[in-house]
Amino acid sequence: MKHQVHKFAKEYRTIVETFGTPVYAASETDLDEQYKKLHTALVQRYPNSRIAYSFKTNYLSRVCDMWNKRGAAAEVVSGAEYTLARNIGFPGNEIIFNGPLKTEDELRVALIEGATIHVDNREEYRRLEQLVQSAGLRDVSIGVRLNSSAIADRLRGQYRKPGLFERFGFNIESGDAATFCTEVARAKGPIRICGFHTHIATDIRDDAMYGNAAHLIAAFAARMARENDIHVLYIDMGGGLPADAGSDVEISTAEAYVHAIASAVEANLPDRPRIILEPGRYLVSRGFELISRVVSVKQSRGEQIVTVDATEAMLPSYQPMPRPLRVLEAKDGGAVATVFVGASCMAIEVFGRYQLPVLSEGDVIVFENVGAYSLSRASQFIYPRPAIAWIDTAGSVSVARHAETATDLTRLDVR
């Protein structure tokens, strides 16, 4: 992988001087550009649409606050994330509550505050029924999460995605989804279904897959509308859009994804219900990088083995090898075979192989596109988690999260 001059070279020098390394760097400009790109695609193709940011992808307060100020809703998958969203400033009625585990107390709060609840299983629905009855509520709208065996088989086959995708929500092909919706509708109680949700997988780089899934979900919704008089207010296609981050693998554009989904919904639901997307990776991946320093260089089998002060624990869900990276200020000279390894004691911690100039202690390395899941899943394995520096649209640098210290590793312990 060849090196390039980094666009934030000046700001990154300031960050390194101020915070040291390793340190995450966030670009408000890059984040904003991604949001505008998707929002524009939605508004132009299907105005009755909404972005709901996937909180689990990146919990940084400044990021979540950005999306709140730009008009996005919050998509959460736990009571803890629900609390984070409320603390950021999202009102309850601007929160979509997904996930297979919602406790009775969490459901009660979500009901009181008017959150959109997507029911995942019958046990959850029974808890919801009891809460509605005990509170004397008369009109409660819910969404139903759906899954498809056909889509799951295609994900595992054609797209080679590991996972049991049928475990979330109600299955369409088995008839379970139709049976559940019919039971709710014919009970004629205070709970009514008003929308349908699905999430096919993460990092799907083919818009046709979203079109096929949207057609399946919208066709099911149309059937439920005919058979059970369900008034469909929205179709929520979840997240999973890939990061538009200069990947060598061709991916569809935001416009292509939106068009594929919108066309499928229009073909099945002429009333044009709202389309909701729950992006995470697409919005935040390219807005963050991890800056590290070279701590040693060894020679082995014709390669320079470069150890940096970052670790895999700081990039737990980063892209497969080779990790995209840049040398902040590359030296002149020819490229040599280079292997980057982390600072932990794990022999398997290899970031990838590259063709780069000869490196030496103190050189600055930038790991790109780390905004998705790196921060939310980073661990304190061997080293405390680094600080996060923020570059605003004017190029000013500030701290968005302080670095942890050794004390933080045991701060909650009781002796």
Legacy VTK file of the C-alpha trace (Angstrom):
# vtk DataFile Version 3.0
C-alpha trace
ASCII
DATASET POLYDATA
POINTS 415 float
0.000 0.000 0.000
1.486 3.332 -1.045
1.753 6.371 1.191
0.266 9.807 0.550
0.552 13.249 2.103
-2.144 13.544 4.768
-4.676 16.351 4.341
-4.565 17.191 8.057
-0.767 17.219 8.351
-0.691 20.608 10.106
-3.541 19.806 12.490
-2.103 16.387 13.233
1.257 17.862 14.168
-0.633 20.057 16.645
-2.521 17.029 17.987
0.669 15.008 18.463
2.376 17.908 20.245
-0.664 18.459 22.487
-1.864 14.940 23.262
1.043 12.672 22.427
0.347 9.301 20.853
-1.597 7.152 20.396
-4.556 9.479 19.941
-7.774 9.357 17.937
-8.500 12.321 15.679
-12.013 13.247 14.545
-12.821 15.559 11.641
-16.077 17.483 11.962
-15.860 18.346 8.261
-15.628 14.718 7.134
-18.450 13.680 9.433
-20.671 16.487 8.205
-19.971 15.672 4.556
-21.089 12.072 5.017
-24.311 13.105 6.710
-25.117 15.664 4.032
-24.428 13.142 1.282
-26.931 10.607 2.616
-29.485 13.197 3.709
-29.425 14.836 0.261
-29.849 11.474 -1.473
-32.894 10.716 0.675
-34.543 14.124 0.305
-34.107 14.217 -3.457
-35.350 10.687 -4.123
-37.872 10.103 -1.327
-38.692 13.182 0.769
-40.772 11.223 3.292
-37.670 9.722 4.901
-35.582 9.941 8.048
-32.070 9.171 9.249
-31.791 7.528 12.682
-28.169 7.322 13.835
-26.979 3.937 15.110
-25.658 4.799 18.574
-23.684 1.590 19.043
-21.365 2.522 16.176
-19.740 5.432 17.984
-20.815 6.840 21.368
-18.733 10.018 21.313
-20.933 12.816 22.667
-19.888 15.358 20.041
-20.756 12.968 17.241
-24.173 12.089 18.657
-24.853 15.766 19.348
-23.980 16.595 15.723
-26.653 14.256 14.412
-29.194 15.544 16.929
-28.616 19.118 15.772
-28.895 18.079 12.125
-32.308 16.540 12.647
-31.546 12.833 12.905
-33.330 10.490 15.270
-31.455 8.101 17.573
-31.429 4.334 17.071
-30.522 2.423 20.219
-30.329 -1.264 21.100
-30.162 -1.215 24.897
-31.423 0.667 27.898
-27.929 2.081 28.425
-27.899 3.482 24.890
-31.395 4.856 25.450
-30.076 6.751 28.478
-27.092 8.017 26.466
-29.432 9.336 23.786
-31.626 11.101 26.350
-28.545 12.618 28.024
-27.330 13.927 24.665
-30.675 15.684 24.193
-32.771 13.371 22.018
-36.380 13.431 23.283
-38.012 10.065 23.803
-40.217 10.428 20.737
-37.061 10.827 18.618
-35.613 7.483 19.734
-36.038 4.131 17.979
-35.617 1.293 20.462
-34.341 -1.904 18.805
-32.603 -4.970 20.187
-33.586 -8.404 21.558
-33.350 -7.384 25.237
-35.569 -4.649 26.639
-36.266 -4.953 30.358
-39.623 -4.151 31.895
-38.281 -0.901 33.354
-36.743 0.109 30.021
-39.979 -0.612 28.156
-41.922 1.396 30.727
-39.722 4.461 30.197
-39.880 4.085 26.424
-43.687 3.863 26.545
-44.035 6.900 28.792
-41.685 8.979 26.640
-43.218 7.945 23.322
-40.250 6.142 21.841
-40.669 3.933 18.773
-40.438 0.367 20.043
-39.605 -2.408 17.596
-40.791 -5.683 19.065
-38.280 -8.503 18.612
-40.004 -11.501 20.232
-43.245 -12.708 21.831
-41.880 -12.580 25.352
-41.124 -8.914 24.894
-44.593 -8.314 23.479
-46.190 -9.949 26.528
-44.231 -7.651 28.852
-45.322 -4.719 26.723
-48.979 -5.815 26.901
-48.834 -6.009 30.691
-47.263 -2.561 30.974
-49.836 -1.010 28.649
-52.668 -2.607 30.606
-51.324 -1.581 34.020
-50.756 1.992 32.831
-54.237 2.181 31.299
-52.885 3.298 27.928
-55.411 3.343 25.100
-53.417 3.848 21.914
-49.862 2.472 21.611
-48.085 2.119 18.274
-45.294 -0.403 17.762
-43.073 -1.627 14.976
-42.314 -5.282 14.267
-38.851 -6.519 13.449
-38.731 -9.002 10.573
-36.156 -11.446 9.268
-35.984 -13.575 6.148
-34.429 -17.003 5.634
-33.936 -16.232 1.940
-31.951 -13.097 2.739
-29.994 -14.893 5.455
-29.028 -17.714 3.086
-27.858 -15.203 0.496
-25.787 -13.335 3.066
-24.037 -16.520 4.160
-23.604 -17.769 0.606
-23.034 -15.030 -1.948
-21.765 -12.433 0.527
-19.978 -14.855 2.887
-21.263 -13.073 5.971
-21.050 -15.207 9.128
-23.911 -15.054 11.561
-27.366 -16.326 12.487
-29.359 -13.552 10.852
-32.687 -15.277 11.519
-32.353 -14.760 15.265
-33.646 -11.185 15.275
-37.366 -10.540 14.941
-40.079 -12.670 13.343
-39.388 -14.867 10.337
-41.357 -14.213 7.153
-40.962 -17.541 5.333
-41.982 -19.718 8.286
-45.225 -17.796 8.721
-44.245 -16.681 12.224
-44.284 -12.986 11.272
-47.740 -13.181 9.684
-49.128 -15.143 12.623
-47.814 -12.631 15.151
-49.091 -9.608 13.231
-52.494 -11.222 12.776
-52.742 -11.999 16.498
-51.932 -8.399 17.429
-54.302 -6.934 14.857
-57.258 -9.184 15.662
-56.904 -8.701 19.411
-58.183 -5.165 18.804
-56.464 -4.000 21.964
-54.684 -0.716 22.625
-51.508 -1.887 20.846
-51.439 -1.493 17.094
-48.745 -2.166 14.527
-47.751 0.853 12.461
-44.394 -0.090 10.935
-41.926 -2.820 10.029
-38.201 -2.999 10.623
-35.329 -5.125 9.405
-31.550 -5.021 9.390
-30.013 -7.369 6.879
-26.309 -7.147 7.828
-23.344 -4.780 8.036
-21.168 -3.405 5.251
-23.294 -4.622 2.326
-21.681 -3.102 -0.769
-24.398 -3.963 -3.281
-27.481 -1.745 -3.516
-29.425 -4.582 -5.171
-29.329 -6.499 -1.894
-31.097 -3.616 -0.180
-33.577 -3.390 -3.027
-34.413 -7.085 -2.715
-34.775 -6.855 1.049
-36.924 -3.729 0.830
-39.179 -5.445 -1.717
-39.634 -8.413 0.632
-40.410 -6.240 3.661
-42.693 -3.856 1.759
-44.563 -6.741 0.125
-45.116 -8.307 3.541
-46.313 -4.955 4.904
-48.747 -4.622 1.985
-50.089 -8.110 2.667
-50.609 -7.284 6.368
-52.378 -4.072 5.359
-54.791 -6.056 3.155
-55.379 -8.973 5.494
-55.355 -7.239 8.874
-56.142 -3.619 8.097
-52.734 -2.506 9.386
-52.010 1.103 8.484
-48.327 1.111 7.538
-46.712 4.401 8.516
-43.080 3.449 7.917
-40.607 0.903 6.625
-37.322 0.890 8.552
-34.495 -0.760 6.603
-31.964 -0.587 9.414
-28.309 0.186 8.785
-25.378 -1.637 7.260
-24.495 0.827 4.510
-20.749 0.553 3.881
-18.348 3.371 4.634
-17.700 5.502 1.585
-14.035 5.783 2.461
-11.966 5.326 -0.663
-12.044 1.536 -0.498
-10.363 -0.447 -3.242
-13.536 -2.536 -3.431
-16.277 -0.953 -5.512
-19.328 -0.003 -3.483
-22.659 1.498 -4.455
-23.325 5.198 -3.946
-25.724 6.633 -1.396
-28.023 7.573 -4.270
-28.048 3.974 -5.516
-28.967 2.549 -2.113
-31.733 5.076 -1.608
-33.129 4.518 -5.111
-33.167 0.733 -4.699
-35.016 0.937 -1.387
-37.425 3.669 -2.469
-38.332 1.869 -5.707
-39.185 -1.313 -3.819
-41.349 0.528 -1.285
-43.177 2.501 -3.997
-43.887 -0.661 -5.973
-45.603 -2.319 -3.019
-47.003 0.551 -0.953
-48.488 3.288 -3.157
-49.299 5.400 -0.080
-45.538 5.946 0.210
-44.953 5.439 3.943
-41.904 6.949 5.562
-38.579 5.231 4.891
-36.173 5.134 7.818
-32.479 4.308 7.537
-30.277 3.631 10.562
-26.717 4.308 9.365
-23.709 4.100 11.627
-20.613 2.917 9.766
-21.487 5.025 6.710
-21.636 8.214 8.778
-18.651 7.903 11.086
-16.017 5.562 9.639
-14.044 8.039 7.566
-14.412 10.831 10.116
-11.944 9.253 12.571
-8.302 8.184 12.416
-5.839 6.837 14.959
-2.465 8.582 15.133
0.464 6.528 16.417
4.250 6.689 16.564
6.942 4.256 15.504
8.691 2.932 18.615
11.127 0.502 16.993
12.240 -0.887 13.633
13.755 -4.353 13.129
14.877 -6.218 10.044
13.682 -9.746 9.356
13.617 -11.767 6.134
14.023 -8.729 3.953
11.264 -6.712 5.667
11.316 -3.848 8.119
9.201 -4.804 11.122
7.762 -1.594 12.528
6.274 -1.514 16.012
3.886 1.372 16.739
2.426 2.506 20.041
-1.137 1.585 19.025
-2.733 -1.816 19.637
-5.518 -3.954 18.227
-7.474 -3.258 21.424
-7.793 0.323 20.169
-9.043 -0.919 16.779
-11.080 -4.023 17.697
-13.505 -3.889 14.765
-11.226 -2.336 12.208
-11.180 -3.545 8.620
-9.353 -6.785 7.743
-5.668 -6.678 6.805
-4.076 -4.700 5.428
-5.226 -1.819 7.598
-5.343 1.388 5.512
-2.711 3.750 6.875
-0.475 6.659 5.971
2.882 7.992 7.061
2.301 11.566 8.180
5.558 12.919 6.766
7.182 10.271 4.605
10.903 10.462 3.911
12.309 10.521 0.412
13.596 7.242 -0.917
12.382 4.035 -2.407
9.716 1.820 -0.926
10.648 -1.281 1.030
8.617 -4.191 2.327
7.151 -3.126 5.668
5.220 -4.994 8.353
3.356 -2.995 11.022
2.794 -4.576 14.415
1.172 -3.265 17.584
2.601 -2.559 21.021
0.893 -5.392 22.880
2.543 -8.702 23.738
0.393 -10.611 21.220
2.278 -12.206 18.312
-0.876 -12.138 16.181
-1.155 -8.347 16.425
-0.139 -7.543 12.858
-1.716 -4.525 11.172
-0.600 -5.501 7.673
2.142 -5.475 5.045
2.961 -2.437 2.923
5.495 -0.897 0.579
6.808 2.199 2.391
9.994 4.260 2.754
12.489 3.303 5.423
11.027 4.286 8.794
12.616 5.141 12.097
11.697 5.783 15.716
9.358 8.763 16.103
7.793 8.648 12.642
4.037 9.253 12.797
1.628 6.683 11.351
-2.068 7.373 10.743
-4.594 4.512 10.675
-7.523 5.621 8.530
-11.290 5.156 8.709
-11.530 3.976 12.313
-14.739 5.743 13.363
-17.021 2.717 13.209
-17.005 0.506 16.322
-13.368 1.191 17.231
-14.270 3.581 20.036
-17.395 1.806 21.248
-15.668 -1.591 21.334
-12.153 -0.534 22.327
-10.853 -2.244 25.453
-8.297 -1.421 28.151
-6.216 -4.489 27.368
-2.643 -3.703 28.506
-2.973 0.033 27.767
-5.606 2.613 28.798
-7.705 3.992 25.972
-6.341 7.071 24.162
-7.723 10.588 24.066
-9.878 11.849 21.195
-8.910 15.118 19.522
-11.509 17.081 17.573
-10.801 19.131 14.451
-13.664 21.533 13.810
-14.665 22.986 10.446
-12.308 25.938 10.977
-9.335 23.646 11.613
-9.177 24.318 15.362
-8.170 21.417 17.596
-9.783 20.621 20.955
-10.216 17.628 23.233
-13.402 15.586 22.728
-12.527 12.889 25.261
-9.672 12.770 27.735
-7.232 9.884 27.731
-7.687 7.237 30.364
-5.016 6.684 32.985
-3.860 3.621 34.894
-6.167 4.680 37.714
-9.166 4.399 35.386
-8.418 0.715 34.828
-9.469 -0.112 38.389
-11.583 2.924 39.273
-14.748 0.864 39.782
-13.068 -1.970 41.683
-13.847 -2.637 45.353
-11.037 -3.953 47.568
LINES 1 416
415 0 1 2 3 4 5 6 7 8 9 10 11 12 13 14 15 16 17 18 19 20 21 22 23 24 25 26 27 28 29 30 31 32 33 34 35 36 37 38 39 40 41 42 43 44 45 46 47 48 49 50 51 52 53 54 55 56 57 58 59 60 61 62 63 64 65 66 67 68 69 70 71 72 73 74 75 76 77 78 79 80 81 82 83 84 85 86 87 88 89 90 91 92 93 94 95 96 97 98 99 100 101 102 103 104 105 106 107 108 109 110 111 112 113 114 115 116 117 118 119 120 121 122 123 124 125 126 127 128 129 130 131 132 133 134 135 136 137 138 139 140 141 142 143 144 145 146 147 148 149 150 151 152 153 154 155 156 157 158 159 160 161 162 163 164 165 166 167 168 169 170 171 172 173 174 175 176 177 178 179 180 181 182 183 184 185 186 187 188 189 190 191 192 193 194 195 196 197 198 199 200 201 202 203 204 205 206 207 208 209 210 211 212 213 214 215 216 217 218 219 220 221 222 223 224 225 226 227 228 229 230 231 232 233 234 235 236 237 238 239 240 241 242 243 244 245 246 247 248 249 250 251 252 253 254 255 256 257 258 259 260 261 262 263 264 265 266 267 268 269 270 271 272 273 274 275 276 277 278 279 280 281 282 283 284 285 286 287 288 289 290 291 292 293 294 295 296 297 298 299 300 301 302 303 304 305 306 307 308 309 310 311 312 313 314 315 316 317 318 319 320 321 322 323 324 325 326 327 328 329 330 331 332 333 334 335 336 337 338 339 340 341 342 343 344 345 346 347 348 349 350 351 352 353 354 355 356 357 358 359 360 361 362 363 364 365 366 367 368 369 370 371 372 373 374 375 376 377 378 379 380 381 382 383 384 385 386 387 388 389 390 391 392 393 394 395 396 397 398 399 400 401 402 403 404 405 406 407 408 409 410 411 412 413 414
